[in-house]
Amino acid sequence: MATTRKDRFPRTGSAIPAVRMRRREFIAALGSTAVAWPLFARAQQFALPVIGFLNSESFVTWREEIAAFHRGLAETGYVEGRNVAVEYRWAESHNDRLPALAAELVRRPVAVIAAPGGTPAALAAKAATQTIPIVFLMGSDPIKNGLVDSLNHPSGNLTGVAALIVDAAAKRLQLLHELVPAAQLVGYLRNPKNSTYAAAEIKELLEAAAVLGLRLLPLDASSQGEIEAAFAILAERRAHALLVGADPFLIGARKQIIAMAALQAIPAIYPFREDAEAGGLVSYGPNNSAMFHIVGGYTGRILRGNKVADLPVQQVTKIEMVINLKTAKALVVTFPLSFLGRADEVIE
């Protein structure tokens, strides 16, 4: 109902002191606001920039790699808790959670998103924002996956690191064939929930298997129980060698996979040197920690004002072969001298 002038400004004597009291309270409040505003502005001035960190696995999986990320960040002058804050979001092997986690970081909001969690994390971050800079790490082609238009001059808000992990899959199969020439059926452990990467990797492997005269046995696993089931199929089908796919979930399940390969005495080749260091027979691929280090450096440079377009996507072309002789002795596997001679590192 509309109010009249009389309603808004009552003329009764009892109301006048109340009006005066409200005016005095208003002036006092105005004075306190004048004092509080500089304090608030000063607090805002010293607020730390925030990095959003998006990963498809867990901190436990990437403990060493996270340390490498922070070393790269520190080289640009940023140390967590001192002059930068980091908001971590872990999908815990559930890629379907990544879009919601990415959206949380965007709402936060954060100054930059580091997404070193493979292709699923990069795609989730891209879908969540077209303005916040994103630094990805992935093992497949970022152009084919629609993340950037150019490696040298990435457009939009994404740049990062692209490793030749998919391209190295065929070489891993060849090395496994050299090591176990009698094995005609080779198991291939993959995560079907990382469909983009798995599709690219198996394409390379099927072509290589045809050239080598091998049969490939795809084994799907996206949980610990499915890994056990995959090894049961491996034994049932009498496959005598195993190639482990380069997937974040399988990296997180590294200890379980290595232990089961040892239990079944099956020679296996892995995608990262960290696998051989953890007891895997042989690994062929890039250094994960080195790649996280690059992501940290790029994240810090963006915080310092570098534009995404001026930070080319770095292609990691250095591939290392690491051999674990302790595991070889336990599996009664003998490495040919020519094989040993090509190793970048031999763990004894």
N, C-alpha and C positions, 0 to 999 in steps of 0.2 A: 504494500500500500504506500502511496506517495506521502512524504512528510511535508508539513507546512513550515513556513519560516518560524512560526511560533513554536512548533515541535522541536525544531533544531536549535533554537536559541530561547529557552524558557526565561521568563522575566521574573520568576519567583525569587525572592531574596535568599531562600535556602540553597538555591542552585549556584549562586554566584561564587561562594567560597570554593565549591567543588571545581568550578571552571578554572579559577585562579590556581588551585592546587594542581590541576592537570597541566596548566601552563608551566608552573615551576618545575614539575616532574619532567616535562618535555625538554625544558632548557637544560636541566641537570643531565638528562639522558644524552642530549646533544653534546654536552661537554665531555661526558665519559666516552662517547663514540669518537670524538676528536682525538682523545688520548689513545683509544684502543686501535684506531685505524693504522697509525704508523707501526704499531707492534705487529698487526696482522700483515701489513705490507712487507715488513722486515722479515717475518717468518716465511712469507711466500718467496721473497728474494733468495733466501737460503735453502729453499726446498730442493731436494736432490732430483735430478732427472731420473726417470724410471725406464728400465729396459724390460720388455716382455720376453720371456723365454718359453718357447713352445716346443715340446718334444713328445714323441709317440710312446716313449718307454718310461723309465723311472730314474731317479737319481742314482740308485744302487747300480743300475746298468751302466751308467755313463760317468761314474765317479772320476776316473782318470781324465776322461775327455772334458769334463766340466772344469777341472783344474787347468787344462790347456786353454780352454775358452777364456778363463780369467787371466791367464798369462798374456794372451793376445790383447785383452781389454786393457790390462795394466800398461802395456807398451804404448798405448795412446793416452795414458795419464788417468785412467779411471779404475778405481778400486771400490768394490762393493762395500757399502756401509760407511765409506769415507766421503766420496763425492758422487756416488751413483747408487741407486737401489735397483734390485732385480726382482721381478715378479715371476715366479716359476709356475708353469702349468704342465703337468705330466699326465699323459693319457693312459699310462699303466697297461700298455699292449692293446688298448681298445681304440682303434683308429676312428671308430664312429663318434668318439667323444671329442675329437680334435676341433670340429667346427664350433662347438659350444665354448670350448676353452679359448679358442682364438677370439671369439666374440667377447668374452670376459675381458681379455687384454685390451681390446679396442675400447670398451666402455670405461676402462680404468681411469683415464686413457694412458697409454705409454708413448714414449718418444720414438722408440724403434722396437721392432720385433725380431729377435734372433730365433730362427726356426731350423736348427740343425737336427731334424728328426726324420730326414728322408723325404721322399716325394709326397706322402700323405700330409705331413705337417706343413710343407711349403704350399700345397694346394689349399689347405684349410686357411692358412694365413692370408693368402691372396684373395680368397672368397670373402674374408671378413673385412678387408679394408683396401681402398684404392689410394689412400693418402699417407698412411703411416709407413715409413720405410721398413722393408723386410729384408733380412739377410738369411738366405737358405743354405742348406747343405744337402745334396742329393746325389745318388749314384747313377741317375739316368739323364737323358738329354733335356735340359730346361727349355729349349726351343720347341722340341716336339711335344712337351707337356704344357705348352702355352704359358710359361712363366715369364719369359722374356722374348723380345723380337730379335735381339742381337746380343752376342756374348761380349763384344768389345764396347758397345754403347747401349746398355740395357735401358729400355724406355719404361715408363711407369714407375712403380715404387719398389721393384724387386731387383736384387743382385745377390751374389753369394758364391758358393763353391760347387762345382760339378766334377765329380770323380769318374774315372773310366772303370767303374765297377761292373756295369753290364758288359762292356766291351771285353773285360778281362775274364768273363765267364767261360768263353770258348777255350781260352788258354789254360784255365784251371782244369777243364776236362782233358785237354791234351796232356797236361802234366800228370794227371791221375792215371791216364792210360799208359804213360811211360813207366810209372811207378808200379802199376799192377796190370801188366799186359795180358794176363790170363783172364781178367774180368771182362766179360762180354756184356753183362747187364749191370748198369751203374745207377744207383739210386740218386735222386735229386730232391733234396728237402727244401720246400718253399712255403711261404706264407700266402695262402689264397686271398687273405683280406687286404693284402697289398697288391691288388690286381694289376695296377699300372706297371709296377716294377717287375712282378713275376712274369707278366706277358712278354715284356722286353727280354728278360733273361732267358726264358725257355726258348724263345725264337732263336737266339744265338746258340743255345746248347743243342737244339735239335739239328741245326745245320752242321755244327761241329761233329755231332755224333754220327751223322750220315757219312761224313768224310772219313771218320776214323773207323767206321764199321761197327759202332757200338749201339746198343739198345739202351734207351733212357727210361727209367722208372720214376715218374713224378710221384712225390709223397707230400701230401698237404698236411700242414700243421700250424695251428694258431693258438694252441694251448699246451700245457704240459702233458695232459692226457693224450692229446693227438700226437705229440712227439713220441710217446711210448708206443702208440698204435702204429706209427710210421716205422719204427724200428722192428716191430713184430712182423709187419708186411715185408720189410727188408730181409728178415731171416727166412720167412716163409717162401719168398720168391728166390731165395739163394743168390741175392745180389752180393758181389764180393768187393764192392767199393762204393763210396758215398761222396757226393758233392753237396756241400751245404750252401744254400743261397745267401745272398747278401741282403738281409732284411733286418730292420731294427728289432723285431720280436725275436728272431733267431739269435741275434747278438745277445739279447737279454737272457736267452735260454742256453747260452754258451756252455756253462758248466754241466748242465743236464745232458746236452748233446755229446760233449766230449766223454763224459762218464759212460754213456750208453754205447758209444762207439768202442770204447775200451772193453766194456763188458762183452760185447759181441765180437771183439777182435777184428773189427772191420776198418781197413784203411780209409781215411777221409781227408778231403782237402777243404780248406776254409777260406773265406774272403779277406780276412784281416790279420795282421801280424799279432794282434792281441789274442787271437784264437790259438796260435802256436805257442805263445807265451803261457797260455793257460793250460797247455797240455795237448793241444791238437797236433796231429801228425805233421801237417805241412799247411802253410798259408800262402796265398798269392793275391796281393791286392795293395791298396794304398794304406797309409798310416792314418788311422782315424783321429788320433790326438793332434797330428799336424793340421788336419782339416778343421777341427774345432778351434785351433789356434788362429787360423785365418778368419774364421767367422767372428771371433772375439775382436780381432784387429779391425775388421770392417765395421762392426757395431760401434766401436769407439770412434772411428773416423767419422761416421755419420753423426754421432753426438757432437763432434767438434765442428760440424757444419759442412762436411763434404756432401755433395749431391750424389744420389744413387747413379745417375747417368754417367758420372765421372769415375765410378768404381766398376771396372769390367768384371764380368763373371770369371772367376779363376778356375781354369781346368787343371785338375791334378793329374798329371801324366806319369808321375813317378810310381812305379809298381815294385813292390818288394816281395821276394820269396824267402820265407823263414822256415827252417826245418827243425823239428824237435827230435833229436837222436834218442832221448830217454824214452819217448813214446814209441819210436821205431823199434827199439830193443824189446819193449814189452809186447809189441805186436808181431815181433819176429819179421820185420820188414827191412830189407836191405836196399839202401839207396845206391844206384849206379854212380860211379865216380863223376861221370859227366853231369849228373843231376846235382850232386853235391857242389861241383864247381860253379854252378850257376846261382847258388844260394847267396842271398845278401847277408844272411845270418844263420848260424847253426847253434842251436841250443843243446848243450851236452849235459 
